[in-house]
Amino acid sequence: MTRIRKWQLLSILLVFLIFGVYNCVPPQAQANSDEINAMKEQKKEEILNKCKFRLSNGRQYMIQQAWADALRNYHEIISAGCAENFIDPLYKDMAQCYMKLGKPDSAAYFIDQGLSYDATNQHLLQLSSYYKERAGDYEGAVAIYQQYNALYLDDVEYLAKQANALDMLGLYDEELDIWEYIIDIDTENNDAINAIISVLGKMGRDPKAFYEKAWQNNTADASKALKYINALINDNDYKTAINVIRQTLQFNTQNITLIKKLAECYEYDAQPKEGLKVLENYARSNPRDINMQVDVTLKNVEFGNYEKAYNIISNAVKIAPQNKEVYFARAKVLEALAEITTLTKGKIDCNDKIVYHMAYEDYKKSKELGNFNAQFRIKYLYDNDLTIAKAKDRFLIGDANKVNANTYKPLGDSYSWITRTVSVK
């Protein structure tokens, strides 16, 4: 019994020993495996560095306009298996080199190779469509534009490119759909408006009749109305356009695009004052539409309504005191007023300079709020001694203009309505 038990124990021990032999990696073997992996990583790094060097070389050759030499370096990168590491610069530069060598087909091919690695790369998609068009492959270009426009929504520039490519293929129905979509995004896009009229002509349709029918089916639809209005304007039929807008505005009283179109049509129809009234009515009922306040202000300046313009824009300043455009617009009102007054008199006096200085202050405020263009007006007024910023310009100001030692007000019929003063240290 004891002998049997000993044999059993020996058998179990033998099994454990065998299991240990098969499952233990000798230290030397483990070390060899780590060394091999390290060598592989080192080799990868060496190849990548060589590819970086080739990429740099290629760019240097491109600067020297040695297109074939640049391509030789770029092809070596692909052969080395590094292309995926340099997708955008590599394939973009290869395409440019092939274009310089007069090989647009090859340029398009390698851009597509880049897209095979990164199908949503915006830059490569743009280049792919460009090179396909250069190669005369408009069908291929349309396919890329469709892909691009599905990824990057409402990019009007590339929607227009797609429409133009469709035009080259004579696919006018599809082209028309895209131009109309662009109009929905950008209602005042003149390129799209003109293109629609052109396409309808190619399709043998009268733009006016086509859009009139669509609008008459639903006169409350502002989008349909705008397309019809654009066709009418193109045909110089402003009176009909005015009637269409007025009908549609009954259902879309606050549609700013329709309102601007109505004012525009009145101007085309030699009724500019009616156009101004339209804009003023909207501005009064929408005082927080600062862009419209600015537009109406500048329109009144064109009509010589300086006091009205000043009051409108001053109210806008109160509503939006941090808006750079309102100060710029008010400065333009004051500058225009001072300019017309001096031209009428044939000379400039201290009253004019005080008003110019008010404009100068508003331009400075506009600049402080980020209006880069204001600095040019500031410099112009200061350099031409049109303000009272310099001590010599204040020397001849009379007591009647002085509110106190450093504060001044303008006098004279042209400025009688101005209650504002300026203070200069």
C-alpha positions as CSV (number, residue, x, y, z in Angstrom):
1,M,0.0,0.0,0.0
2,T,2.8,2.4,0.9
3,R,4.7,1.4,-2.3
4,I,1.7,2.2,-4.5
5,R,1.2,5.6,-2.8
6,K,4.8,6.4,-3.4
7,W,4.4,5.6,-7.1
8,Q,1.3,7.8,-7.3
9,L,3.2,10.7,-5.7
10,L,6.0,10.3,-8.1
11,S,3.6,10.3,-11.1
12,I,2.0,13.5,-9.9
13,L,5.4,15.1,-9.4
14,L,6.4,14.1,-12.9
15,V,3.3,15.7,-14.4
16,F,4.0,19.0,-12.6
17,L,7.6,19.0,-13.8
18,I,6.6,18.3,-17.4
19,F,3.9,21.1,-17.2
20,G,6.5,23.5,-15.8
21,V,8.9,22.7,-18.6
22,Y,6.4,23.4,-21.3
23,N,5.0,26.6,-19.8
24,C,8.1,28.4,-18.6
25,V,9.9,30.5,-21.2
26,P,13.6,30.4,-20.6
27,P,15.0,33.9,-19.7
28,Q,17.3,33.9,-22.8
29,A,14.3,33.2,-25.1
30,Q,12.3,36.1,-23.5
31,A,15.2,38.4,-23.9
32,N,15.6,37.5,-27.6
33,S,11.9,38.2,-28.2
34,D,12.1,41.7,-26.6
35,E,15.2,42.4,-28.6
36,I,13.5,41.4,-31.9
37,N,10.5,43.7,-31.1
38,A,12.8,46.6,-30.3
39,M,14.7,46.1,-33.5
40,K,11.4,46.1,-35.4
41,E,10.4,49.4,-33.8
42,Q,13.8,50.9,-34.5
43,K,13.5,49.8,-38.1
44,K,10.1,51.4,-38.4
45,E,11.4,54.6,-36.9
46,E,14.3,54.6,-39.4
47,I,12.0,54.1,-42.3
48,L,9.7,56.9,-41.1
49,N,12.6,59.3,-40.7
50,K,13.8,58.5,-44.2
51,C,10.2,59.2,-45.4
52,K,10.2,62.5,-43.6
53,F,13.5,63.3,-45.3
54,R,12.1,62.4,-48.7
55,L,9.0,64.6,-48.0
56,S,11.3,67.5,-47.2
57,N,13.4,66.8,-50.3
58,G,10.3,66.8,-52.4
59,R,9.2,70.1,-51.2
60,Q,12.6,71.6,-51.8
61,Y,12.5,70.3,-55.4
62,M,9.0,71.8,-55.8
63,I,10.4,75.2,-54.7
64,Q,13.0,74.8,-57.4
65,Q,10.2,73.7,-59.8
66,A,12.0,70.4,-60.4
67,W,8.7,68.5,-60.5
68,A,10.0,65.2,-61.7
69,D,12.7,65.1,-58.9
70,A,10.0,65.9,-56.4
71,L,7.8,63.1,-57.6
72,R,10.7,60.7,-57.4
73,N,11.0,61.4,-53.7
74,Y,7.3,61.2,-53.2
75,H,7.1,57.8,-54.9
76,E,9.9,56.5,-52.7
77,I,7.7,57.4,-49.7
78,I,4.8,55.3,-51.1
79,S,7.2,52.4,-51.9
80,A,8.5,52.6,-48.3
81,G,4.9,52.2,-47.0
82,C,4.8,55.6,-45.3
83,A,2.0,57.1,-47.4
84,E,-0.6,56.8,-44.7
85,N,1.6,59.0,-42.4
86,F,1.6,61.9,-44.8
87,I,-1.7,61.7,-46.6
88,D,-2.6,65.4,-47.1
89,P,0.7,66.9,-47.9
90,L,2.0,63.9,-49.9
91,Y,-0.9,63.4,-52.3
92,K,-1.7,67.1,-52.6
93,D,1.9,67.8,-53.6
94,M,2.0,64.9,-56.0
95,A,-1.1,66.2,-57.7
96,Q,0.4,69.6,-58.1
97,C,3.6,68.2,-59.6
98,Y,1.7,66.2,-62.1
99,M,-0.4,69.2,-63.1
100,K,2.8,71.2,-63.6
101,L,4.0,68.4,-65.9
102,G,0.8,68.6,-67.9
103,K,-0.7,65.3,-66.6
104,P,-4.1,66.1,-65.0
105,D,-5.2,62.5,-65.2
106,S,-2.3,61.5,-62.9
107,A,-3.0,64.4,-60.6
108,A,-6.6,63.2,-60.2
109,Y,-5.5,59.6,-59.7
110,F,-3.2,60.4,-56.8
111,I,-5.7,62.7,-55.1
112,D,-8.1,59.8,-55.2
113,Q,-5.3,57.6,-53.8
114,G,-5.2,60.0,-50.9
115,L,-8.9,59.8,-50.5
116,S,-8.7,56.1,-50.2
117,Y,-6.9,56.6,-46.9
118,D,-9.1,59.5,-45.7
119,A,-12.4,59.7,-47.6
120,T,-13.7,62.7,-45.7
121,N,-10.6,65.0,-46.0
122,Q,-12.1,68.3,-47.0
123,H,-9.0,69.6,-48.7
124,L,-8.5,66.4,-50.7
125,L,-12.1,66.4,-51.8
126,Q,-11.8,70.0,-53.0
127,L,-8.6,69.1,-54.9
128,S,-10.1,66.0,-56.4
129,S,-13.1,67.9,-57.9
130,Y,-10.7,70.5,-59.2
131,Y,-8.4,68.1,-60.9
132,K,-11.2,66.1,-62.3
133,E,-12.6,69.2,-63.9
134,R,-9.2,70.1,-65.2
135,A,-9.0,66.7,-66.8
136,G,-12.5,67.2,-68.3
137,D,-14.0,64.5,-66.1
138,Y,-17.2,66.3,-65.2
139,E,-19.1,63.2,-64.2
140,G,-16.3,62.3,-61.8
141,A,-16.3,65.9,-60.5
142,V,-20.0,65.8,-59.9
143,A,-19.6,62.6,-57.9
144,I,-17.0,64.3,-55.7
145,Y,-19.1,67.4,-55.3
146,Q,-22.0,65.3,-54.2
147,Q,-19.8,63.6,-51.6
148,Y,-18.4,66.9,-50.5
149,N,-21.7,68.7,-50.2
150,A,-23.2,65.7,-48.3
151,L,-20.4,66.1,-45.7
152,Y,-20.0,69.8,-45.6
153,L,-23.5,71.2,-45.7
154,D,-24.6,74.5,-47.1
155,D,-21.2,75.4,-48.6
156,V,-22.5,77.7,-51.2
157,E,-19.2,77.9,-53.1
158,Y,-19.1,74.1,-53.7
159,L,-22.8,73.8,-54.3
160,A,-22.3,76.3,-57.1
161,K,-19.3,74.3,-58.5
162,Q,-21.5,71.2,-58.5
163,A,-24.2,73.2,-60.4
164,N,-21.7,74.4,-62.9
165,A,-20.3,70.9,-63.5
166,L,-23.9,69.7,-64.1
167,D,-24.3,72.5,-66.6
168,M,-21.3,71.2,-68.5
169,L,-23.0,67.8,-68.7
170,G,-26.3,69.3,-69.8
171,L,-28.1,68.0,-66.7
172,Y,-30.2,71.1,-66.3
173,D,-33.0,69.8,-64.1
174,E,-30.4,68.7,-61.5
175,E,-28.6,72.0,-61.9
176,L,-31.7,74.0,-61.4
177,D,-32.5,72.1,-58.2
178,I,-29.1,73.1,-56.8
179,W,-29.3,76.8,-57.8
180,E,-32.7,76.9,-56.1
181,Y,-31.3,75.3,-53.0
182,I,-28.6,78.0,-53.0
183,I,-31.3,80.7,-53.2
184,D,-33.0,79.1,-50.2
185,I,-29.7,79.4,-48.3
186,D,-28.7,82.8,-49.6
187,T,-31.7,84.7,-50.9
188,E,-29.7,87.5,-52.4
189,N,-27.1,85.4,-54.2
190,N,-27.0,87.2,-57.6
191,D,-24.9,84.4,-59.2
192,A,-27.6,81.9,-58.4
193,I,-30.4,84.2,-59.5
194,N,-28.7,84.8,-62.9
195,A,-27.9,81.1,-63.3
196,I,-31.5,80.0,-62.7
197,I,-32.6,82.4,-65.5
198,S,-29.9,81.1,-67.8
199,V,-30.7,77.4,-67.1
200,L,-34.4,78.0,-67.6
201,G,-33.6,79.6,-71.0
202,K,-31.5,76.5,-71.9
203,M,-34.5,74.4,-71.0
204,G,-36.7,76.4,-73.2
205,R,-38.7,77.8,-70.4
206,D,-39.7,81.4,-69.7
207,P,-38.4,82.2,-66.2
208,K,-41.2,84.6,-65.5
209,A,-44.0,82.3,-66.6
210,F,-42.4,79.3,-64.8
211,Y,-42.1,81.1,-61.5
212,E,-45.3,83.0,-61.8
213,K,-47.2,79.7,-62.0
214,A,-45.5,78.3,-59.0
215,W,-46.2,81.5,-57.0
216,Q,-49.8,81.7,-58.0
217,N,-50.4,78.3,-56.6
218,N,-49.4,79.7,-53.2
219,T,-49.0,83.4,-52.9
220,A,-48.1,83.2,-49.2
221,D,-44.9,81.2,-50.0
222,A,-42.1,83.7,-49.7
223,S,-39.6,81.4,-51.3
224,K,-41.7,81.0,-54.5
225,A,-42.4,84.8,-54.5
226,L,-38.7,85.6,-54.3
227,K,-37.9,83.4,-57.3
228,Y,-40.7,85.1,-59.3
229,I,-39.6,88.5,-58.2
230,N,-36.0,87.9,-59.3
231,A,-37.3,86.8,-62.7
232,L,-39.4,90.0,-62.9
233,I,-36.5,92.2,-61.9
234,N,-34.3,90.5,-64.5
235,D,-37.0,91.5,-67.1
236,N,-37.1,95.1,-65.7
237,D,-40.8,94.5,-64.8
238,Y,-40.5,96.4,-61.5
239,K,-44.2,97.4,-61.1
240,T,-45.3,93.8,-61.2
241,A,-42.5,92.9,-58.8
242,I,-43.8,95.5,-56.4
243,N,-47.3,94.1,-56.6
244,V,-46.1,90.6,-56.0
245,I,-44.0,91.6,-53.0
246,R,-46.9,93.5,-51.5
247,Q,-49.2,90.6,-51.8
248,T,-46.7,88.2,-50.3
249,L,-45.9,90.5,-47.5
250,Q,-49.4,90.3,-46.3
251,F,-48.6,86.8,-45.1
252,N,-44.9,87.5,-44.3
253,T,-45.0,90.9,-42.6
254,Q,-41.5,90.6,-41.1
255,N,-39.7,88.9,-43.9
256,I,-36.6,91.1,-44.2
257,T,-35.6,89.8,-47.6
258,L,-39.0,90.7,-49.1
259,I,-38.8,94.1,-47.5
260,K,-35.4,94.8,-48.9
261,K,-36.6,93.6,-52.4
262,L,-39.5,96.0,-52.2
263,A,-37.3,98.9,-51.4
264,E,-34.9,97.8,-54.2
265,C,-37.8,97.6,-56.7
266,Y,-39.0,101.1,-55.8
267,E,-35.5,102.4,-56.5
268,Y,-35.4,100.6,-59.8
269,D,-38.8,102.1,-60.6
270,A,-37.5,105.6,-59.9
271,Q,-39.4,105.9,-56.6
272,P,-36.5,106.0,-54.1
273,K,-38.4,107.8,-51.5
274,E,-41.0,105.1,-51.4
275,G,-38.2,102.6,-51.0
276,L,-36.8,104.6,-48.1
277,K,-40.3,104.6,-46.4
278,V,-40.5,100.8,-46.6
279,L,-37.2,100.5,-44.8
280,E,-38.0,103.1,-42.3
281,N,-41.3,101.5,-41.4
282,Y,-39.6,98.2,-40.8
283,A,-36.8,99.8,-38.8
284,R,-39.3,101.6,-36.5
285,S,-41.1,98.3,-35.7
286,N,-37.8,96.4,-35.3
287,P,-35.6,98.7,-33.3
288,R,-33.3,95.9,-32.3
289,D,-32.5,95.0,-35.9
290,I,-29.3,97.0,-35.7
291,N,-28.2,96.2,-39.3
292,M,-31.5,97.7,-40.5
293,Q,-31.0,100.8,-38.3
294,V,-27.6,101.3,-39.9
295,D,-29.0,100.8,-43.4
296,V,-31.8,103.3,-42.9
297,T,-29.4,105.7,-41.4
298,L,-27.1,105.6,-44.4
299,K,-30.0,105.8,-46.8
300,N,-31.2,109.0,-45.1
301,V,-27.7,110.4,-45.4
302,E,-27.9,109.8,-49.2
303,F,-31.1,111.9,-49.2
304,G,-29.5,114.6,-47.1
305,N,-31.7,113.8,-44.1
306,Y,-28.9,114.3,-41.6
307,E,-31.0,115.1,-38.5
308,K,-33.3,112.1,-39.1
309,A,-30.3,109.9,-39.8
310,Y,-28.5,111.1,-36.6
311,N,-31.6,110.4,-34.4
312,I,-32.1,106.9,-35.8
313,I,-28.5,105.9,-35.3
314,S,-28.3,107.5,-31.9
315,N,-31.2,105.4,-30.7
316,A,-29.4,102.4,-32.0
317,V,-26.4,103.4,-30.0
318,K,-28.5,103.4,-26.9
319,I,-29.9,99.9,-27.7
320,A,-26.5,98.4,-28.7
321,P,-23.8,100.5,-27.0
322,Q,-21.1,97.8,-27.7
323,N,-21.8,97.5,-31.4
324,K,-18.9,98.9,-33.5
325,E,-21.1,99.5,-36.6
326,V,-23.5,102.0,-34.9
327,Y,-20.7,104.3,-33.9
328,F,-19.1,104.0,-37.4
329,A,-22.5,104.9,-39.0
330,R,-23.1,107.8,-36.7
331,A,-19.6,109.1,-37.4
332,K,-20.4,108.9,-41.1
333,V,-23.6,111.0,-40.6
334,L,-21.6,113.7,-38.8
335,E,-18.7,113.7,-41.2
336,A,-21.1,113.9,-44.2
337,L,-23.0,116.8,-42.5
338,A,-19.8,118.8,-41.8
339,E,-18.5,118.1,-45.3
340,I,-21.7,119.3,-47.1
341,T,-21.8,122.4,-44.8
342,T,-18.2,123.4,-45.6
343,L,-18.7,122.8,-49.3
344,T,-21.8,125.0,-49.3
345,K,-20.0,127.8,-47.4
346,G,-16.8,127.3,-49.3
347,K,-14.8,127.4,-46.1
348,I,-14.3,125.6,-42.8
349,D,-14.7,127.2,-39.4
350,C,-14.7,126.1,-35.8
351,N,-18.3,124.9,-35.9
352,D,-17.5,122.5,-38.7
353,K,-14.4,121.3,-36.8
354,I,-16.4,120.7,-33.7
355,V,-18.8,118.5,-35.7
356,Y,-15.9,116.8,-37.4
357,H,-14.5,116.1,-34.0
358,M,-17.8,114.4,-32.9
359,A,-17.3,112.1,-35.9
360,Y,-13.7,111.6,-34.9
361,E,-14.8,110.5,-31.4
362,D,-17.3,108.1,-32.8
363,Y,-14.7,106.6,-35.2
364,K,-12.4,106.2,-32.2
365,K,-15.1,104.4,-30.3
366,S,-15.8,102.1,-33.3
367,K,-12.1,101.3,-33.5
368,E,-12.0,100.5,-29.8
369,L,-14.8,98.0,-30.3
370,G,-12.8,96.3,-33.1
371,N,-13.6,98.1,-36.3
372,F,-10.3,98.0,-38.2
373,N,-11.6,100.4,-41.0
374,A,-12.3,103.2,-38.5
375,Q,-8.6,103.9,-38.1
376,F,-8.4,105.2,-41.6
377,R,-11.1,107.8,-41.0
378,I,-9.5,108.8,-37.7
379,K,-6.1,109.4,-39.4
380,Y,-7.7,111.3,-42.2
381,L,-9.6,113.7,-40.0
382,Y,-6.6,114.2,-37.7
383,D,-4.0,114.6,-40.3
384,N,-6.1,117.1,-42.3
385,D,-6.7,119.3,-39.2
386,L,-10.5,118.7,-39.4
387,T,-10.9,118.2,-35.7
388,I,-10.2,120.2,-32.6
389,A,-7.9,117.5,-31.2
390,K,-4.8,119.8,-31.6
391,A,-4.4,122.9,-29.4
392,K,-3.9,125.1,-32.4
393,D,-7.4,124.1,-33.7
394,R,-9.0,125.2,-30.4
395,F,-7.3,128.6,-30.3
396,L,-9.8,130.4,-32.5
397,I,-13.0,128.9,-30.9
398,G,-15.2,131.7,-29.6
399,D,-16.8,132.0,-26.2
400,A,-20.2,131.3,-27.8
401,N,-19.1,127.8,-28.6
402,K,-17.8,127.1,-25.1
403,V,-19.9,125.3,-22.7
404,N,-17.0,125.4,-20.2
405,A,-13.3,125.6,-20.3
406,N,-12.8,122.3,-22.3
407,T,-16.3,121.6,-23.7
408,Y,-17.6,122.9,-26.9
409,K,-20.8,122.9,-29.0
410,P,-21.4,123.8,-32.6
411,L,-23.4,126.8,-33.7
412,G,-25.1,127.7,-37.0
413,D,-28.2,126.7,-38.9
414,S,-26.8,123.4,-40.2
415,Y,-26.1,122.3,-36.6
416,S,-28.9,123.9,-34.7
417,W,-30.5,120.5,-33.9
418,I,-27.3,119.0,-32.5
419,T,-27.4,119.0,-28.7
420,R,-24.2,117.0,-28.3
421,T,-21.0,118.6,-27.0
422,V,-17.4,117.6,-27.2
423,S,-14.8,117.8,-24.4
424,V,-11.1,118.1,-25.2
425,K,-8.3,118.2,-22.7
